[in-house]
Amino acid sequence: QAQLVESGGGLVQAGDSLRLSCATPPRTVMWYTMGWFRQAIGKEREFVAAISRIGTTTYNTDTVKGRFTISKDDRKSTVYLQMNSLQPEDTAVYYCAAARPGTPSAVAASYETWGQGTQVTVSS
């Protein structure tokens, strides 16, 4: 079973940027749809973005509003989430996950494997 390891979270101020990384076993990003979700305290897990094995991207446009970009590096088998113009409402634990191709990428139930999460805290 694939192991996903997120990194790059931290405490930043409103307006700052962060880049999250998700390291995966070799070739994982070439075979699976990779997604980023987040969960704030007291809220349900929320879809942020996904990238298919061929590089097609999907975003939660209400949440991202053009500020976040998902990408991947097949050689490094790593997925990234570049987050710009961060706001306090972006504060959450961010999770990386892997889903089989052809399943709905914005649905958490599609994802079989999850990382442990990385905390992002944005102060005002």
Disulfide bonds with the S-S distance in Angstrom:
Cys22-Cys96 2.11
